[in-house]
Amino acid sequence: MAEVIVVGSRKAAGALVAEAIERLVGTRPDAVLGLATGDTPLPVYRALAERVRAGLDLSAVRGFALDEYVGIPVTHPESYHSVIARDVVGPLKLNPAAVHVPDGRTLGIETAGERYEVAITSSGGIDLQILGIGTDGHIGFNEPGSSFASLTRVKTLTRQTREDNARFFASIDDVPVHSITQGLGTILRAKRLVLLAFGAAKAHAVAAAVEGPLSASVPASAIQLHPRATVVVDEEAASMLTELEYYRDAFAQKPIWDPVIL
Ligand code: GLP
């Protein structure tokens, strides 16, 4: 099962994951990070940016974004190309040529998934995949019903996801209907998974992902199949977990030889 770590704040979550990434990059300067978008991973990126300002060098790090909208120009401020450039590549001083985002342009979309899979495989694979979670239990844009074996491909967004993401656009009608996303099978190939979730709106999805039955109806439950998955949540997002006391206890008793997010 995933290791669940309950933190006091988003900032604490960011520090914890940034620490693990710094450790990874210390042993492997050209580590490959899987990059999520949305509000949730921002504390991680902010904590890393702080470390970069203090001298951490991430210039050899490579990255693969989880997903992209289909059919909006890459120059649109809410395309994930733009978001990754603004929130990640710039502040972390990554090499833009080493950070990839799925190609959501409609021209050539039939081959975009396969091209992305080849790029990930050729890089040697993702060392650490950062994940958020949608209120409907999606990861990346793998909506309920996604196959656990799925690879990067086009998915139609649910109404719920489009409503959740409408805050980034003028209205829900402007939220694209399609996305291109790493599949659950792609995500499961990463060497480590770190799923973050904050706030009561995520509590149900977190409980279903961590403790519910494995089900394509809760795509994030796929993390139960991964041998090195860590879930970092605040108290609100953790509030519906049945085994909360056990997770707290396990973390408090964590052996010294077992680093956080190994
Ligand atoms: C989008 C992204 C997901 C993200 C989810 C949650 O749908 N494709 O990768 O995890 O939103 O977003 P937020 O972190 O803003 O709650």
Boltz pocket constraint, residues with backbone or C-beta under 6 A from the ligand:
constraints:
  - pocket:
      binder: B
      contacts: [[A, 36], [A, 37], [A, 38], [A, 39], [A, 40], [A, 41], [A, 66], [A, 67], [A, 131], [A, 132], [A, 133], [A, 134], [A, 135], [A, 138], [A, 139], [A, 140], [A, 141], [A, 161], [A, 165]]
      max_distance: 6.0
